Amino acid sequence: MKITMAHGSGGQETAALIEQVFASRFQNPVLAKMEDAAVVPGAHRLALTTDSFVVTPLFFPGGDIGRLSVCGTVNDLLMSGATPKYLTCGFILEEGAELSELERIAASMADTAREAGVSVVAGDTKVVEGKGGVYINTAGVGFLPADRELGADHCREGDVLLLSGTLGDHHAAILSARMGIENEIRSDCAPLCEGVAALFEAGVQVKAMRDVTRGGLATVLNEWAQQSGHGIRLEEEAVPVSKEVEAFCGILGLDPLTMGNEGKFVVAVAKQDEDRALAALKAARYCAHASVIGRVEGPGEAGVWMNTRLGGTRRVPALYGEGLPRIC
């Protein structure tokens, strides 16, 4: 069965679609009321984020647009130091979309939301003319402790930078799927709840966190350097990249430092917490390949440099121009 314009009319077909695809999978007491707004318990400090997902293809090795939409929103909340609690999701469906594929996407979203410990409490569906595309917009709410403040402006000379795992997996998986290249590369699409929680539970003094998505690690760290007014130095040998992704990049001339990821984050911690932070990450799900990749240097020229394998030093610029479109 395909989606038709009638599914977006607000009538019986819309109600049937919502019940068959969404309500049956995202069921919880708040959503079950089907009101125009969700009323949920609050907290003193909230983190709020929104994101849209237009990835092509909809299904790829290691994930799909449904899992991606939950992970992307949950991870953005986590990077602020918040505990994610609630999501909303809006579906823009093009006429001709396959109902069976939409059901797979909704099931994947529901599974990922349970894994991340969040509830989908509100949603919306619109149908437009097109060629069968599916697009998702999400918003997320999380709660923060009163004393938790994170951001690049908290970084100081000597702070240590850790990366939660290998770079480039998602980017390479999406590109492989589009080009019809058969390999073992799978997207790293994952909620990072356990890794972030492990750092705070271990008492690590976290200065800043950022998930390494579009623009890659190079872009994130250049933004941090500008915001903090400090230089950042990386060790090339310490930056984890899988052999499969490294080979893939070698063939296509890609740089893992500017490739997008959907299950990795970089964190700046106080120097004295380096060992504790690394141990906490390595013990957490999805962070087994965590590594200390560099340090924050003194204030001055705010840029990013890398000590190379050959013993030299090179500047690491942010991504310039258009990267791979629709990785998320």
C-alpha positions as CSV (number, residue, x, y, z in Angstrom):
1,M,0.0,0.0,0.0
2,K,1.2,3.5,-0.9
3,I,0.7,6.8,0.9
4,T,-1.9,9.0,-0.9
5,M,-2.9,12.6,-0.5
6,A,-6.0,11.4,1.4
7,H,-3.7,10.3,4.2
8,G,-2.9,13.9,4.8
9,S,-6.5,15.2,4.7
10,G,-7.2,15.1,8.4
11,G,-10.0,12.7,7.9
12,Q,-10.5,8.9,8.3
13,E,-7.5,8.0,6.3
14,T,-5.3,10.2,8.5
15,A,-6.7,8.8,11.7
16,A,-6.2,5.2,10.4
17,L,-2.6,6.0,9.4
18,I,-1.8,7.5,12.8
19,E,-3.3,4.6,14.6
20,Q,-1.8,1.8,12.4
21,V,1.8,3.2,12.1
22,F,2.5,5.7,14.9
23,A,0.2,5.3,17.9
24,S,0.7,1.5,18.1
25,R,4.5,1.9,18.3
26,F,5.0,5.1,20.3
27,Q,2.2,4.2,22.9
28,N,2.5,5.9,26.3
29,P,-0.1,7.6,28.5
30,V,0.7,11.1,27.3
31,L,0.5,10.4,23.6
32,A,-2.6,8.2,24.1
33,K,-4.6,11.4,25.0
34,M,-4.2,12.6,21.4
35,E,-4.5,16.3,22.4
36,D,-3.1,19.3,20.5
37,A,-0.3,19.6,23.1
38,A,1.4,17.1,25.4
39,V,1.4,18.0,29.1
40,V,4.4,16.5,30.9
41,P,6.2,16.9,34.2
42,G,8.8,19.6,34.1
43,A,12.1,20.6,35.8
44,H,13.8,23.8,36.8
45,R,16.2,23.8,33.8
46,L,15.4,22.5,30.4
47,A,17.4,21.8,27.3
48,L,15.4,22.1,24.0
49,T,16.5,21.1,20.5
50,T,15.0,20.5,17.1
51,D,16.4,18.8,14.0
52,S,15.2,17.6,10.6
53,F,16.2,14.4,8.7
54,V,16.3,14.1,5.0
55,V,18.8,11.2,4.5
56,T,19.1,9.3,1.3
57,P,18.7,6.3,1.2
58,L,16.1,5.8,3.9
59,F,17.6,2.5,4.9
60,F,21.4,2.0,5.1
61,P,23.8,-0.5,6.7
62,G,23.6,0.0,10.5
63,G,20.5,2.2,10.5
64,D,17.7,4.0,8.9
65,I,16.1,7.5,9.0
66,G,13.9,6.5,12.0
67,R,16.8,5.5,14.2
68,L,18.8,8.4,12.9
69,S,16.1,10.9,13.9
70,V,15.9,9.7,17.5
71,C,19.7,9.4,17.9
72,G,20.4,12.8,16.4
73,T,18.0,14.6,18.7
74,V,18.9,12.6,21.8
75,N,22.6,13.2,21.3
76,D,22.1,16.9,20.8
77,L,20.4,17.1,24.2
78,L,23.1,14.9,25.8
79,M,25.9,17.2,24.6
80,S,24.4,20.1,26.6
81,G,24.7,17.9,29.7
82,A,21.0,17.2,29.8
83,T,19.1,13.9,30.4
84,P,16.8,13.5,27.4
85,K,13.2,12.9,28.3
86,Y,10.7,13.7,25.6
87,L,10.5,13.8,21.8
88,T,8.1,15.1,19.3
89,C,8.1,13.9,15.7
90,G,6.7,15.4,12.5
91,F,6.5,13.3,9.3
92,I,6.4,14.9,5.9
93,L,5.4,12.1,3.5
94,E,5.4,12.4,-0.2
95,E,2.6,10.8,-2.1
96,G,3.6,7.3,-3.2
97,A,5.6,6.5,-0.1
98,E,5.3,2.8,0.8
99,L,3.3,2.1,3.9
100,S,5.4,-0.9,4.7
101,E,8.6,1.2,4.7
102,L,6.9,3.8,7.0
103,E,6.0,1.0,9.4
104,R,9.6,-0.1,9.5
105,I,10.8,3.4,10.1
106,A,8.3,3.9,13.0
107,A,9.2,0.6,14.5
108,S,12.9,1.6,14.4
109,M,12.2,4.9,16.0
110,A,10.2,3.2,18.8
111,D,13.0,0.7,19.5
112,T,15.6,3.5,19.5
113,A,13.5,5.7,21.8
114,R,13.2,2.8,24.3
115,E,17.0,2.2,24.1
116,A,17.6,5.9,24.8
117,G,15.0,6.1,27.6
118,V,12.9,8.8,26.0
119,S,9.1,9.0,25.1
120,V,7.6,10.3,21.9
121,V,4.8,12.4,23.3
122,A,3.5,14.4,20.3
123,G,3.6,14.2,16.6
124,D,2.2,15.4,13.3
125,T,1.8,14.0,9.8
126,K,1.6,15.9,6.5
127,V,1.3,14.4,2.9
128,V,2.6,16.4,0.0
129,E,3.0,15.8,-3.7
130,G,6.2,14.1,-4.7
131,K,7.9,10.8,-5.5
132,G,7.6,8.8,-2.3
133,G,10.1,10.6,-0.1
134,V,10.0,10.5,3.7
135,Y,11.2,13.4,5.9
136,I,11.2,13.7,9.7
137,N,11.4,16.7,12.0
138,T,12.0,16.1,15.7
139,A,12.1,18.2,18.8
140,G,13.6,17.1,22.1
141,V,13.4,18.2,25.7
142,G,15.9,17.2,28.4
143,F,16.5,18.2,32.1
144,L,19.7,19.6,33.5
145,P,21.0,19.8,37.0
146,A,21.1,23.3,38.4
147,D,24.9,23.4,38.6
148,R,25.8,21.9,35.2
149,E,27.2,24.4,32.7
150,L,29.1,23.1,29.6
151,G,30.5,24.9,26.6
152,A,33.7,25.6,24.6
153,D,34.1,28.8,26.6
154,H,34.9,26.7,29.6
155,C,38.0,25.1,27.9
156,R,41.4,26.1,29.4
157,E,45.0,25.4,28.6
158,G,45.9,21.8,29.5
159,D,42.4,20.4,29.1
160,V,42.3,17.0,27.5
161,L,40.3,16.0,24.4
162,L,38.8,12.5,24.1
163,L,36.9,11.0,21.1
164,S,34.4,8.3,21.9
165,G,35.3,6.1,18.9
166,T,36.3,5.8,15.2
167,L,35.6,8.5,12.7
168,G,33.8,8.4,9.4
169,D,31.6,5.3,9.7
170,H,28.3,6.9,9.0
171,H,29.5,9.0,6.2
172,A,31.2,6.1,4.5
173,A,28.2,3.8,5.0
174,I,25.8,6.3,3.4
175,L,28.2,7.0,0.5
176,S,28.7,3.3,-0.1
177,A,25.0,2.6,-0.2
178,R,24.5,5.4,-2.7
179,M,27.4,4.2,-4.9
180,G,26.5,0.6,-4.7
181,I,29.8,-0.3,-3.2
182,E,29.8,-3.6,-1.2
183,N,31.9,-3.5,2.0
184,E,31.6,-4.2,5.7
185,I,31.2,-0.6,6.8
186,R,28.2,0.2,8.9
187,S,26.8,3.4,10.2
188,D,27.7,4.3,13.8
189,C,24.2,5.7,14.4
190,A,23.6,5.3,18.1
191,P,22.3,7.1,21.2
192,L,25.2,8.1,23.4
193,C,23.4,8.0,26.7
194,E,25.7,5.5,28.4
195,G,29.0,7.2,27.5
196,V,27.8,10.6,28.7
197,A,26.3,9.2,31.9
198,A,29.5,7.3,32.6
199,L,31.6,10.5,32.6
200,F,29.4,12.3,35.1
201,E,28.9,9.2,37.3
202,A,32.7,8.9,37.4
203,G,33.0,12.5,38.7
204,V,34.8,13.7,35.6
205,Q,35.1,17.5,35.3
206,V,33.5,17.9,31.8
207,K,34.2,21.2,30.1
208,A,32.5,20.7,26.8
209,M,30.9,18.0,24.6
210,R,29.8,17.9,21.0
211,D,28.6,15.1,18.8
212,V,30.7,14.8,15.6
213,T,28.1,15.1,12.8
214,R,28.1,17.2,9.7
215,G,31.4,18.9,9.1
216,G,33.2,16.3,11.1
217,L,35.7,16.6,13.9
218,A,37.8,19.3,12.2
219,T,34.8,21.6,12.0
220,V,33.8,21.0,15.6
221,L,37.2,21.7,17.0
222,N,37.7,24.8,14.9
223,E,34.4,26.1,16.3
224,W,35.7,25.3,19.8
225,A,39.0,27.1,19.2
226,Q,37.2,30.2,18.1
227,Q,34.7,30.1,21.0
228,S,37.3,29.5,23.6
229,G,40.1,31.7,22.2
230,H,42.5,28.8,22.6
231,G,44.5,26.7,20.3
232,I,43.9,22.9,19.9
233,R,46.5,20.3,19.1
234,L,45.7,16.8,17.9
235,E,47.9,13.7,17.6
236,E,47.3,12.0,14.3
237,E,48.3,8.6,15.6
238,A,45.7,8.8,18.4
239,V,42.7,9.6,16.2
240,P,40.8,6.3,15.8
241,V,39.7,5.3,12.2
242,S,38.8,1.8,11.3
243,K,40.9,0.0,8.6
244,E,37.8,-0.3,6.4
245,V,37.0,3.4,6.5
246,E,40.7,4.3,6.1
247,A,40.8,2.2,2.9
248,F,37.6,3.7,1.7
249,C,38.9,7.2,2.2
250,G,42.1,6.3,0.4
251,I,40.2,5.2,-2.7
252,L,37.9,8.2,-2.8
253,G,40.3,10.9,-1.5
254,L,38.2,11.6,1.7
255,D,39.5,12.9,5.0
256,P,38.0,11.2,8.1
257,L,38.4,14.5,10.0
258,T,35.7,16.2,7.9
259,M,33.4,13.2,7.6
260,G,30.0,13.0,9.4
261,N,29.2,10.6,12.2
262,E,26.0,9.8,14.1
263,G,27.3,8.0,17.1
264,K,30.5,9.7,18.2
265,F,31.3,12.7,20.4
266,V,34.3,14.7,21.4
267,V,34.7,15.8,25.0
268,A,37.0,18.2,26.8
269,V,37.9,17.3,30.4
270,A,40.2,18.7,33.1
271,K,43.7,17.3,32.8
272,Q,43.6,15.5,36.1
273,D,40.6,13.5,35.0
274,E,42.2,12.1,31.8
275,D,42.6,8.5,32.9
276,R,39.3,8.4,34.7
277,A,37.4,9.8,31.7
278,L,39.0,7.4,29.3
279,A,38.3,4.4,31.5
280,A,34.7,5.5,31.9
281,L,34.2,5.8,28.2
282,K,35.8,2.6,27.3
283,A,33.5,0.7,29.6
284,A,30.3,2.3,28.1
285,R,28.3,1.0,25.2
286,Y,29.3,2.3,21.8
287,C,32.5,3.8,23.2
288,A,34.9,0.8,23.3
289,H,37.4,2.6,20.8
290,A,37.5,5.8,22.8
291,S,40.9,7.6,22.7
292,V,42.7,10.7,24.0
293,I,43.3,12.6,20.8
294,G,44.7,15.9,21.9
295,R,44.9,18.9,24.2
296,V,43.9,22.5,24.6
297,E,46.8,24.9,24.3
298,G,47.3,28.4,25.6
299,P,45.2,31.4,24.4
300,G,46.4,33.1,21.3
301,E,45.8,32.2,17.7
302,A,42.5,30.2,17.9
303,G,43.1,27.3,15.5
304,V,43.6,23.6,15.3
305,W,46.9,21.9,14.6
306,M,47.9,18.3,14.2
307,N,51.1,16.5,15.0
308,T,51.4,14.1,12.0
309,R,52.6,10.5,11.9
310,L,55.7,11.7,10.0
311,G,56.8,14.1,12.8
312,G,55.5,17.3,11.2
313,T,52.8,19.7,12.0
314,R,49.8,20.8,9.9
315,R,46.9,23.1,10.2
316,V,43.5,21.4,10.4
317,P,40.9,23.7,8.8
318,A,37.1,23.4,9.1
319,L,35.2,21.8,6.2
320,Y,35.1,24.2,3.3
321,G,32.4,24.0,0.6
322,E,29.7,21.3,0.3
323,G,30.3,18.0,2.1
324,L,28.3,14.8,1.2
325,P,24.6,16.0,1.2
326,R,21.9,14.2,3.1
327,I,24.0,12.2,5.6
328,C,21.2,13.0,8.1
